[in-house]
Amino acid sequence: MKFTKSKLSIPYIIYMVIFVVLPLLVVCYYAFTGDDGSFTLDNFKSFLFNSKTMGTLVYSVIIAVVTTLACLILAYPTAYILARGPFRRSDVLLVIFVLPMWINFTLRITALKEILSAIEGNLAFHPFFNSVLGMTYDFMPFMIMPLYSSLSKLDGQVIEAAADLGAKPWQTMLRIVIPMSMPGIISGVTMVFLPAMTNYVVLDMVYNSTFIMGSLIGSYFSSYDWHNGSMISVILLVLIFVISAFSNKLSREQLNRREGAGL
Amino acid sequence: MKKKLSILWIILVLMFLYLPILILAVYSFTKSTTIGALRGFSLGNYRTLLTTPELRRMILGTMGLAVLVSFISTILGTVGAVGVFYSKKGTRSVMELVNQIPVVNADVVTGFSVCVLLIIFLGLDKNTYIPLIAGLTSLCTPFVYLSVTPRLKQMDPNLYEAALDLGCTPVRALLRVVFPELIPGILSGFMTSITLTLDDYFITTYTKPAVFDTISTYVVNATKGAQTHIKTALWALSTVIFVVVIIAVILMNMTPDGVNGVRELVDGNIVKRRRKAREEKKLLKGSSSKSGSSRNSLKSLALIMVITGACMLSCTGCGKTKDKTLVLRIANCEEYIDEGNWDETVELDNGTVLSGETSIIEDFEKWYEKTYGERVKVEYSTYGTNEELYNQLTLGNEFDLVCPSEYMIMKFMEEKRLLPYSDDFFDAALENNYYAKGVSPYIQSVLDELNMDGEAVSKYGAGYMWGNMGIVYNPELTDPADFAHWDGLLNSRYEKRITMKDGVRDSYFIALSIINANELQKDEFIALPDYKDLLAELLNDTSEKTVDQAENILSDMRRNAYSLESDSGKADMITGKVVANMQWSGDAVYTMDQAEEDGVFLEYSVPKECTNMWFDAWVMLKDCISQDARKQRAAEAFVNFISRPDNVVRNMYYIGYTSAIAGGEDDTVYEYLEYCYGAEDEEEAVPYSVGYFFNGLEGAEDEEHILMTDKEQLKRQLFAQYPPLDTIRRSAVMKPYSKEANKRIGQMWINIRCFDLK
């Protein structure tokens, strides 16, 4: 058989099919079947018509939204200062901001928890605040990075032009800088939002909370209920798909508009 | 002004990111066990980190796993990227799509789905490490692919053609022309894989063998545990990792080439969750200087290869040293056996001296070789709950000897999974049969009475520990009368300052006790001749209506509680974060002991309604021992060894639970009771009878086993360890749920773990 370069892809394709595509198919299979192996929608019904499980979905969406906003509010000025501020794109400084990513997140959360307990005493009195704080602490570097890379590519002359044409600083910010850094914002938001909906370890470690979608998989799993566990996975997959499609669309529109504007 | 504001902001954000790590680093050099008062400089945490075998194994294991997984992913991803790049457009776009799946997917879902496919669907054994490696590789490979592909796109397509024209074979052209061009991409892919593996929790937790822990899974368990020295050793670990990361970054920044390296690492990381190769291409274009760097990169690539090779060699080396030693796989609850390293010596009046330098497991291996002339290696692993054990067994973990509670044993018996003990095992005349000689007559009678399908539990299970369930409370901060009843846990006076067990059975039992509280305390009810049976019936009620009622009670309780906990409650009681805690008697003893060291005196109450009496017993699994007479002998010998009175005391001393062993002729166990609870002040002493335990219920009144003890002990450790007869009377054993009830109660418990919109 003649060697062609494309044959090199065969092991990779086989691997991806077995360990990426197949698991998802099996999860779908379990999600739509009952204990006896026959097709059923009961798993989904029991999720959708149960106020408690829906409560968890709502709660984790709210936590994820607030966490994402908190990350954005903290990270945007930071990234802006790093990219355009007095430090003139210092690589070292940027590295300092993303360096925590290399420290195991469970250890970082341990550190945060110890400090919080020393300050607050009882962490259960502010469950929502502590959850958001823990996640913001964990995920912020993932927001800074894409913001930085899109802000540092921004053409400084456009900003100067806006100022020359009489725009006030806040106007420039609102109408020029933020819209132009939209791809970075979108990319950062997806990078924080999805884990914030599923990373149950942060909540679990901070104050043993189980109010998050990821935790539900674990709950079903530890009562050896693969069918419902798979059902939650499928719901999460759908959510992820919707969010990715949405953010893809957004950034494409952004790109088109920019191209249309000749920027 | 503006500049100052910017600097201020940067400093504030940096403080937010770094202060916790730095504060922890400072405390890691002290004797403090909580953040607060600084207590004396000490390197103790670092010593623990370096000398505790468990910690060392976990750290080395994590690093080995990261290198192995990254190595596989890098090869697979690089070759795949090249192959796909030169494939037809259709294949290419399909693969790009497939490649996105692990990148955007939630890690929980990735881990769960790999686990479902390999372990549940295909029945693969977790202990082969295949699910773990496959799961992590499937996460990392796409990132390698994503960091190599942009390089391919940048490459001059004519290079390869030119090489062919100049007489290269296609393979040679690929190796000599194409791959060197890709090296920066490959390197950054490799580093991304390392980072992803080191940081992963979700995939690992669903696919790892029970005996293996990575840093993430270990830390999550350890921070909930009550072992403070491990907890503070992790502060040291966090500091070490922090310093290593900083040094690595500084080193990379020393050379101008390094800056690009860091940049690429950062980019590599960012590739996480990034969907568009388009963006990456721009990033890479901006950052990589093509010329010159590839030779250096080649060197580092070679270095990485050498290191990996050495690691793999040493791994296979380890594998080869295995001889024909018999391997006994034992699984037990966490912190449920003497692990050695005591800081004091126990001297009993009958001359027994226990110093607990080594772990019981090591001692057993030595004893077995000496006694039976055969070497045995114990592979010891732990699980959190009975359900977790059941799960692990269902998911293909294999153990020979495990130690579940009575209801789980009954479930195993129902499923015909257990091997009965041999007849020899019950022969008290044989010298080494410490179990048969020493088991408490009372416990023996209870195990005999417990039936499943007409067979007594005692045939399959050798009692290990037993106890009941109650409430540990802090008498200083609460009104003890509140905890004479189970509904004390619903008392809003203690809002968010009580904890409940994250266990469906214990919680459901308590809910049943609260539902039936009035009935259970009626004198007429207690006086009924078949009181015991009626009690058991009420507390094993799983009808739909009762489950609904229980859900309401438990969801109120959850709202009132600090949290659901499986292990952290002990530590939280000691620090005073919670004031009352639903607890098993043995954990209660441990908690009270620990608290006393800090000068806090806690008490234990067994509510008036009823309590759950439970037994943990060693059972042998049929499938795993599989007619291997040597294995069965070793398993039975293990049970006998830990039932030897001195070892019984060691375990009791270490874990705080009450052994099912009374000792028979040997008085060591009773001596230990005297040692722990004998009255300090003879005049104030009160009598406390434990005769039922040593002689059985019929001989409960014997004079020999009346302990003179301090009055406080009636509410403390002694009361928890050896409950008096009236507590024994109101205890009920929980039976396994039927399949249907299990589903109902399982869903009820999931609802409790969910967020209540109300």
Interface residues (C-beta under 8 A of the other chain):
Chain A: F3 T4 K5 S6 K7 L8 S9 I10 P11 Y12 I13 Y15 M16 V17 F19 V20 V21 L22 P23 L24 V26 V27 Y30 S46 N50 S51 K52 T53 M54 G55 T56 V58 Y59 L74 P77 T78 I81 L82 G85 P86 F87 D91 V92 L93 L94 V95 I96 F97 V98 L99 P100 M101 W102 I103 N104 F105 T106 L107 R108 T110 A111 L112 K113 E114 I115 S117 A118 G121 N122 A124 F125 Y137 M140 P141 F142 M145 P146 S149 K153 P183 S187 T190 M191 L194 P195 M197 T198 N199 Y200 V201 D204 M205 Y207 N208 S209 T210 F211 G214 S215 L216 I217 G218 S219 Y220 F221 S222 S223 Y224 D225 W226 G229 S230 S233 L236 L237 I240 S244 N248 S251
Chain B: K3 S6 I7 W9 I10 V13 L14 F16 L17 Y18 L19 P20 I21 I23 L24 Y27 T34 I35 G36 L76 G77 V79 G80 A81 V82 G83 V84 F85 Y86 S87 K88 T91 M95 V98 N99 Q100 I101 P102 V104 N105 A106 D107 V108 V109 T110 F112 S113 V114 V116 L117 L118 I120 F121 A134 G135 T137 S138 T141 P142 Y145 P170 V171 L174 T195 L198 D199 Y201 F202 Y206 I215 S216 V219 V220 T223 K224 L234 W235 L237 S238 I241 F242 V245 I246 V249 N253 V259 V262 R263 V266 N269 I270 K272 R273 R274 R275 K276 E279 K282 L283 G286 T385 E387 E388 Y390 N391 T394 K496 R497 D502 V504 A561 Y562 S563 L564 E565 S568 K577 G746 Q747 W749 I750 N751 R753 C754 F755 D756 L757
